[in-house]
């Protein structure tokens, strides 16, 4: 028996509008990436720095990368909850939009200021933009108004 009133979760999921189902998938994928990156950032900050083209980072920077991993895992856990019911957890969808936009803007700013190369910033900047656009397109505005 499902906690949603007796019907199986599969039947209820099929009744969801396609956009809402896609939003749930996007939230789950975003959560998976954040959890994986967060875990790597915490477990191997030196290797993460090297993978992004930063060699010989001071220990304090590796500590900051590990802390960043903690924040990514926290976001990932929130997105897992939001994937279960995006309308009820709409704040997480909004946070995803803001996060994606900020990451994208920051990527362009640091490249423009020659802090990093486009090669170093491109992947994260493009993925952040795609995530933000996906959340905006799939945003359940009608459902939020009626709830």
N, C-alpha and C positions, 0 to 999 in steps of 0.2 A: 504494500500500500504506500502510495506517495504521500509526503507531508503536505502536498498541495490539495488534498481533499479527495483522495481515493483514486483518481485517474493516474495512469502511468505518466511519468515525466516525458516520455517519448511522444505521447499523444498531445500533451499540452505544448511541448516545444514545436510541434508541427503547426499548431494554431497561431503561433507568433508570426507577426508580419516579417517578411524577408529582411527588411532593413534592420529590424531588431535582432534577428538571428545573426546577421552579418556583424552587427555591433558587438554581440556577445563573443563571436569568434575573434574579432579584432582585439577586444579587451583581453581575451585569453592568450592570444599570441603575444601581445604587448607584455602581459604578465610573465609569460615564459621567458621572453628575451631579458626582461629586467631581472628576474630571479637568477637566470644563468649568468648574466654579466655581473650582477651583484656578488654572487658566489665566487666567481673568478677574481673579481677585484679584491675581495677579502682574502681569498686563499693564496693568490699569487700576484701581489701588486707590482713587484719588480718585473715579472714576465709581461704583465699587461702594459707597463710603460714601454718596454722594449717592442712589443707587438705594434704599438702605435708610433714607433719611430723615435722614442725618447730613451737614450742610452745614458747610463750613469746618473740616474736620479738620486738626489739626496734621500736619506732615510725618512725625513719629515714628509717629503712628497709621497713616498710609498705609504706612509701612515694616512695621509689625506685620501689616497686612492682607496685604501681599505675602508675608511669612513664613508666614502662615496658609495662603496659597495653596500654598506649598511642601509643607506638611503634608497638605493635601487631595490633592494630586497623589500623594504617597507612599502614602496610604491607597488611592487609586484604583488604583494599580499593584498593590498587594497583593490587592485585591478581584478584579482581572482574573485573577490566578493562582488565586485561590480558586474563581472561577467555573468553571475548567477541571476541578477535582476538589475539591469542597467537603469531602468526608470526609477526604481527605489533608491539606487545608489548613484544618482545623476551627478552628484558632486565629483565623483571619480572620473566621469566622462569629461566634465568641464576641466578638471585638473589635467587630464591627458591632452586636451586641446592647448591649454596654457603651456604645459611642459614642452610639447612639440614645437610650438611657436617660439618659445624662449630659447630652446636648444638650437633651432634653425637660425634665429637672429644672431645668437652668440657665435655660432660657427662662422657666419659671414663677417662679423666684427673682428674676430681674432685673426682671420685670414687677411682682412684688409689692413690690420695693424701689424702684420708680419710676425705675429706671435707663433703661428704655425703655418705650414704650407697647405695648399688646397688638397694635396694628396693625403695629408694627415686628417683634415677636417671633413672631406667630401662625404664619406660614407655616413657618418653620424648626422651631418647636416641634412643630407637627402632623406635618410630614413626618418628623421624627426619631422621634416616637412610632410612626408607621406603619411605618417601617423596622424599628425594634426589635421590634414585634409580629410583623411578617412573618418576621423571622429566628427568633424564638421558635417560631412556628407551624411553620415549615419545617425547624427544626433536626433533623438526621438522627441522633437519639440511638441508634436501633437499629443503624445502620451504623457509628457510632463505636465502639459496644460490641464489635462483631464484628471490627473491623479491628485 
